[in-house]
Structure formats: C-alpha cells, structure tokens
Amino acid sequence: MDQASGASGRVVRAFLIADIRDYTAFTAEHGDLAASRLVACFATIVGEAVEAWSGRLVELRGDEALCVFDDPAAALWTSVELQDAFADEMATERTQRRSMQ
C-alpha cells in the first residue's frame, strides 16, 4: 500500500489553489504588460515548486493555479515555497523598478 492510501484502500489527495493577491490592483497600477510578465513569473514559480514536491499542476488560469498532491505535507510545503519565492521575486521587481526611475 502506498503512502497516499488509507487502511480502507481509498487514496488521499491534497489540492492547492494559489493566486496572486491584489492582481487586479497591480494590473490597474502597472498596466497589462507588467501584469503579463507577473503572470509568466508566477507560472514558472508554480511549475517549479509543484514539480519539486512531486505534485501535478492541473490548471493554470491567469493568476490562479490548481495543483494536486498525493501527500498533504507536500502541498503544504509547496504553498510555503510559493509564498517565499514569489515574495522574493516581487521584492526584486520593486528594486529594479525603483532603479529605473
């Protein structure tokens, strides 16, 4: 029996839904081009983190991602990694924008 199966033989799955907080406000403030770059960055970060934790990216729709994992702990750790990686990316982006002004 694999680790995702319970005693009854049922399979346990964990779903992770992630999105970019305040994406609509970001788009309004910075424009469509900046928003499309942000979404592309988000997609890359999600894809890498989900793969690293043996999950599967089910759907990517704009600033939202739906992922599934056989291990609930992997879903949790992926969410932590996503938050950290995206926060780092946003800080880098802000620094670059300031230096261009």
Secondary structure, DSSP 4 states (H G I P E B T S, - for coil): --TTB-TTSPBP-EEEEEE-TTHHHHHHHH-HHHHHHHHHHHHHHHHHHHHHTT-EEEEEETTEEEEEESSHHHHHHHHHHHHHHHHHHHHHHHHHHHHH-
